[in-house]
Amino acid sequence: MAAARIATLRYQFPYMEQRRGRPDAPAVLVATVAAALGKAKEVAADLPLLAGGKSMGGRMSSLAAAQNLLPGVRGLVFFGFPLHPPNAPGTKRADHLAKVPMPTLFLQGTRDTLADLKLLEPIVKKLGALAKLHIIESADHGFHVLKRSGKTDESALGELVETTAAWAGKIP
């Protein structure tokens, strides 16, 4: 992301920091996202602000946005939105997305066992002009690609960065 001139702020949820296996309650996770946003605004007040993250980090960012806890955020980026548990298709985790008031970018792999594209594509379509889905062929939830695809993990990550930068550049 730095090579694309996108600054990032990495943080951990309390359960990760404390090396506990079980995630914190959603309220704690959402509060952590809001606190990280506050820190980002503090250290980079002059930069356009996006929120999001990988897997649960993105999902918790979307919950925070749906609760209007992310003032000043121009858009959300989901690197592998976890629509459902592994190999247990469902859409309940997307119920709040209609309340997200800003543009969203979903970056998903075709082999992601946490987001059946047959379920995610109609959700993104229903969100309308505020939502965009970019599919990474042959990528799993961690954006690892099959060797036989002719791609490399590095090229898949490059595609994520390029797509994010291009999308972010179009947000007013």
C-alpha positions as a Markdown table, in Angstrom:
| # | Residue | x | y | z |
|---|---|---|---|---|
| 1 | Met | 0.0 | 0.0 | 0.0 |
| 2 | Ala | 2.9 | 2.4 | 0.7 |
| 3 | Ala | 4.1 | 1.9 | -2.8 |
| 4 | Ala | 0.7 | 3.1 | -4.0 |
| 5 | Arg | 1.0 | 6.1 | -1.7 |
| 6 | Ile | -1.7 | 4.8 | 0.6 |
| 7 | Ala | -0.8 | 5.2 | 4.3 |
| 8 | Thr | -2.1 | 2.5 | 6.6 |
| 9 | Leu | -2.5 | 2.2 | 10.4 |
| 10 | Arg | -2.3 | -1.4 | 11.6 |
| 11 | Tyr | -3.8 | -2.3 | 15.0 |
| 12 | Gln | -4.9 | -5.4 | 16.8 |
| 13 | Phe | -8.1 | -6.3 | 18.6 |
| 14 | Pro | -7.7 | -6.9 | 22.4 |
| 15 | Tyr | -8.1 | -10.7 | 22.1 |
| 16 | Met | -5.3 | -10.8 | 19.6 |
| 17 | Glu | -3.1 | -8.6 | 21.6 |
| 18 | Gln | -3.7 | -10.8 | 24.7 |
| 19 | Arg | -3.3 | -14.0 | 22.6 |
| 20 | Arg | -6.7 | -15.3 | 23.5 |
| 21 | Gly | -8.2 | -17.7 | 20.9 |
| 22 | Arg | -11.8 | -16.5 | 21.2 |
| 23 | Pro | -12.7 | -13.1 | 19.7 |
| 24 | Asp | -14.0 | -10.3 | 21.9 |
| 25 | Ala | -17.6 | -9.4 | 21.9 |
| 26 | Pro | -18.8 | -7.4 | 18.9 |
| 27 | Ala | -19.1 | -4.2 | 21.0 |
| 28 | Val | -15.5 | -4.4 | 22.0 |
| 29 | Leu | -14.4 | -5.1 | 18.4 |
| 30 | Val | -16.4 | -2.2 | 17.1 |
| 31 | Ala | -15.0 | 0.1 | 19.8 |
| 32 | Thr | -11.5 | -1.0 | 18.9 |
| 33 | Val | -12.2 | 0.0 | 15.2 |
| 34 | Ala | -13.5 | 3.4 | 16.4 |
| 35 | Ala | -10.4 | 4.0 | 18.6 |
| 36 | Ala | -8.1 | 3.1 | 15.7 |
| 37 | Leu | -9.9 | 5.6 | 13.5 |
| 38 | Gly | -9.4 | 8.2 | 16.2 |
| 39 | Lys | -5.7 | 7.5 | 16.2 |
| 40 | Ala | -5.5 | 7.6 | 12.4 |
| 41 | Lys | -7.2 | 11.0 | 12.4 |
| 42 | Glu | -4.7 | 12.2 | 15.0 |
| 43 | Val | -1.6 | 11.1 | 13.3 |
| 44 | Ala | -2.7 | 11.8 | 9.7 |
| 45 | Ala | -5.2 | 14.6 | 9.9 |
| 46 | Asp | -4.4 | 15.9 | 6.5 |
| 47 | Leu | -4.9 | 12.6 | 4.6 |
| 48 | Pro | -8.2 | 11.3 | 3.2 |
| 49 | Leu | -9.4 | 8.6 | 5.5 |
| 50 | Leu | -10.6 | 5.1 | 4.5 |
| 51 | Ala | -11.4 | 2.3 | 6.9 |
| 52 | Gly | -11.7 | -1.4 | 6.6 |
| 53 | Gly | -9.4 | -4.4 | 6.9 |
| 54 | Lys | -8.8 | -8.0 | 6.3 |
| 55 | Ser | -11.7 | -10.4 | 7.1 |
| 56 | Met | -13.1 | -9.7 | 10.6 |
| 57 | Gly | -11.4 | -6.3 | 10.7 |
| 58 | Gly | -13.3 | -5.2 | 7.6 |
| 59 | Arg | -16.6 | -6.6 | 8.9 |
| 60 | Met | -16.2 | -4.8 | 12.3 |
| 61 | Ser | -15.4 | -1.6 | 10.3 |
| 62 | Ser | -18.6 | -2.0 | 8.4 |
| 63 | Leu | -20.5 | -2.5 | 11.7 |
| 64 | Ala | -18.9 | 0.6 | 13.1 |
| 65 | Ala | -19.8 | 2.5 | 9.9 |
| 66 | Ala | -23.4 | 1.3 | 10.1 |
| 67 | Gln | -23.5 | 2.6 | 13.7 |
| 68 | Asn | -22.2 | 6.0 | 12.5 |
| 69 | Leu | -19.0 | 5.6 | 14.6 |
| 70 | Leu | -16.6 | 6.5 | 11.8 |
| 71 | Pro | -17.0 | 10.2 | 11.2 |
| 72 | Gly | -14.8 | 11.6 | 8.4 |
| 73 | Val | -14.3 | 8.2 | 6.7 |
| 74 | Arg | -14.7 | 8.5 | 3.0 |
| 75 | Gly | -15.0 | 4.8 | 2.2 |
| 76 | Leu | -14.6 | 1.2 | 3.4 |
| 77 | Val | -12.3 | -1.4 | 1.9 |
| 78 | Phe | -12.9 | -5.1 | 2.7 |
| 79 | Phe | -10.0 | -7.5 | 2.0 |
| 80 | Gly | -12.0 | -10.7 | 2.1 |
| 81 | Phe | -15.3 | -9.9 | 3.7 |
| 82 | Pro | -16.3 | -12.9 | 5.9 |
| 83 | Leu | -19.9 | -13.3 | 4.8 |
| 84 | His | -20.3 | -16.6 | 6.6 |
| 85 | Pro | -18.3 | -19.2 | 8.5 |
| 86 | Pro | -16.1 | -21.5 | 6.5 |
| 87 | Asn | -18.1 | -23.7 | 4.1 |
| 88 | Ala | -21.4 | -22.7 | 5.9 |
| 89 | Pro | -23.1 | -20.3 | 3.4 |
| 90 | Gly | -25.4 | -17.7 | 4.7 |
| 91 | Thr | -26.0 | -13.9 | 4.5 |
| 92 | Lys | -26.8 | -12.8 | 8.1 |
| 93 | Arg | -23.4 | -11.1 | 8.5 |
| 94 | Ala | -24.4 | -8.7 | 5.7 |
| 95 | Asp | -27.7 | -7.5 | 7.2 |
| 96 | His | -26.2 | -4.3 | 8.4 |
| 97 | Leu | -24.5 | -3.3 | 5.1 |
| 98 | Ala | -27.5 | -1.4 | 3.9 |
| 99 | Lys | -26.9 | 1.0 | 6.8 |
| 100 | Val | -23.3 | 1.8 | 5.7 |
| 101 | Pro | -23.5 | 5.4 | 4.5 |
| 102 | Met | -20.3 | 5.5 | 2.4 |
| 103 | Pro | -18.7 | 3.8 | -0.7 |
| 104 | Thr | -17.5 | 0.3 | -0.1 |
| 105 | Leu | -15.1 | -1.9 | -2.0 |
| 106 | Phe | -15.2 | -5.7 | -1.6 |
| 107 | Leu | -12.1 | -7.5 | -2.7 |
| 108 | Gln | -12.8 | -11.3 | -2.8 |
| 109 | Gly | -11.1 | -14.4 | -4.1 |
| 110 | Thr | -13.0 | -17.0 | -6.1 |
| 111 | Arg | -11.9 | -19.7 | -3.7 |
| 112 | Asp | -12.8 | -17.8 | -0.5 |
| 113 | Thr | -14.6 | -20.3 | 1.7 |
| 114 | Leu | -15.9 | -17.5 | 3.9 |
| 115 | Ala | -17.8 | -15.7 | 1.1 |
| 116 | Asp | -19.7 | -17.7 | -1.5 |
| 117 | Leu | -19.7 | -15.3 | -4.5 |
| 118 | Lys | -23.2 | -16.6 | -5.5 |
| 119 | Leu | -24.4 | -15.0 | -2.2 |
| 120 | Leu | -22.1 | -12.0 | -2.1 |
| 121 | Glu | -22.7 | -10.7 | -5.7 |
| 122 | Pro | -26.4 | -10.1 | -5.2 |
| 123 | Ile | -25.8 | -8.3 | -1.9 |
| 124 | Val | -23.3 | -6.0 | -3.5 |
| 125 | Lys | -25.6 | -5.4 | -6.4 |
| 126 | Lys | -28.5 | -4.5 | -4.0 |
| 127 | Leu | -26.2 | -2.0 | -2.2 |
| 128 | Gly | -26.2 | -0.1 | -5.5 |
| 129 | Ala | -23.8 | 2.6 | -6.7 |
| 130 | Leu | -22.1 | 2.8 | -3.3 |
| 131 | Ala | -20.7 | -0.7 | -3.5 |
| 132 | Lys | -18.2 | -2.3 | -5.8 |
| 133 | Leu | -17.0 | -5.9 | -5.9 |
| 134 | His | -13.6 | -6.8 | -7.4 |
| 135 | Ile | -12.9 | -10.6 | -7.8 |
| 136 | Ile | -9.4 | -12.0 | -7.6 |
| 137 | Glu | -9.4 | -15.2 | -9.7 |
| 138 | Ser | -8.1 | -18.3 | -8.1 |
| 139 | Ala | -7.5 | -16.5 | -4.7 |
| 140 | Asp | -8.6 | -17.9 | -1.4 |
| 141 | His | -9.5 | -16.0 | 1.8 |
| 142 | Gly | -5.9 | -15.1 | 2.4 |
| 143 | Phe | -5.5 | -14.2 | -1.3 |
| 144 | His | -3.2 | -17.1 | -2.0 |
| 145 | Val | -3.6 | -18.3 | -5.5 |
| 146 | Leu | -3.2 | -21.7 | -7.2 |
| 147 | Lys | 0.1 | -22.1 | -9.0 |
| 148 | Arg | -1.8 | -23.6 | -12.0 |
| 149 | Ser | -3.6 | -20.2 | -12.3 |
| 150 | Gly | -0.4 | -18.7 | -13.7 |
| 151 | Lys | -0.6 | -16.0 | -11.0 |
| 152 | Thr | 1.5 | -15.6 | -7.9 |
| 153 | Asp | 0.5 | -14.5 | -4.5 |
| 154 | Glu | 2.6 | -11.3 | -5.1 |
| 155 | Ser | 0.6 | -10.5 | -8.2 |
| 156 | Ala | -2.7 | -11.1 | -6.4 |
| 157 | Leu | -1.6 | -8.7 | -3.7 |
| 158 | Gly | -0.5 | -6.2 | -6.4 |
| 159 | Glu | -4.0 | -6.4 | -7.9 |
| 160 | Leu | -5.5 | -5.7 | -4.5 |
| 161 | Val | -3.4 | -2.6 | -4.1 |
| 162 | Glu | -3.9 | -1.3 | -7.6 |
| 163 | Thr | -7.7 | -1.8 | -7.4 |
| 164 | Thr | -7.8 | -0.1 | -4.0 |
| 165 | Ala | -5.8 | 2.9 | -5.2 |
| 166 | Ala | -7.9 | 3.3 | -8.3 |
| 167 | Trp | -11.1 | 3.0 | -6.4 |
| 168 | Ala | -10.0 | 5.4 | -3.6 |
| 169 | Gly | -8.9 | 8.0 | -6.2 |
| 170 | Lys | -12.5 | 8.2 | -7.5 |
| 171 | Ile | -14.1 | 8.9 | -4.1 |
| 172 | Pro | -15.1 | 12.5 | -3.7 |
